[in-house]
Amino acid sequence: QVQLQQWGAGLLKPSETLSLTCVVNGGSFSGYSWTWIRQPPGKGLEWIGEVNDSEDANYNAALRGRASISVDTSKSQASLMLSSVTAADTAVYYCTRRDRYGSGPDAFDVWGQGTMVTVSS
Amino acid sequence: EVVLTQSPATLSLSLGERATLSCRASQSVRTFLAWYQQKPGQAPRLLIYDTYNRATGIPARFSGSGSGTDFTLTISSLEPEDFTVYYCQQRTYWPLTFGGGTRVEIK
């Protein structure tokens, strides 16, 4: 059964860069779009962006160019970097996937466990 | 961006009752709408994709309908584990967006 395991720093100071990584265990990495989604405490879900294994990326313009998602297919890993963080970036960050080009659901069917990231001085 | 408005914000029902959750899009998303369930402290779980397709392992009491701008998630008979929060999400336009959620609570 495919699982996504994610990790990264949980406490940042304002202006620092958030860095999270997600690895795929027990399943294929190729053929999917790898997505990061966040959820501020007590609030709803916000799509950050996604990249496929050809490294074609799309981002939420609301993040004003601060987000960058990359993949390392040799390691079955997807990574998120978010620069110049502020308290407004405090959230649980999730990695997930969707099957845009194959026969699977074109929806977020497998999720990482989530990483709580707090931005505080 | 496409705004998804979910209603009601909170739905108070009893065990065994039928739940009807609404998701309205600010412009047509055709049938490219999904529903997720999220329990406290957990990642969301995919229930329905492309309006009416149940994801793997999802019980038949969950069903989806709609098209264009108006969509519905129906839970035919509420089980104890169904009392939690539900989100809709569209994939027609960038950025992908989610609704604000509906909480189903025990009456």
Interface residues (C-beta under 8 A of the other chain):
Chain A: T35 G44 L45 E46 W47 G49 E50 N58 Y59 N60 A61 A62 Y94 T96 R98 P105 D106 A107 F108 D109 W111 G112 Q113 G114
Chain B: F32 A34 Y36 A43 P44 R45 L46 Y49 D50 N53 A55 T56 Y87 Q89 R91 W94 P95 L96 T97 F98 G99 G100 G101
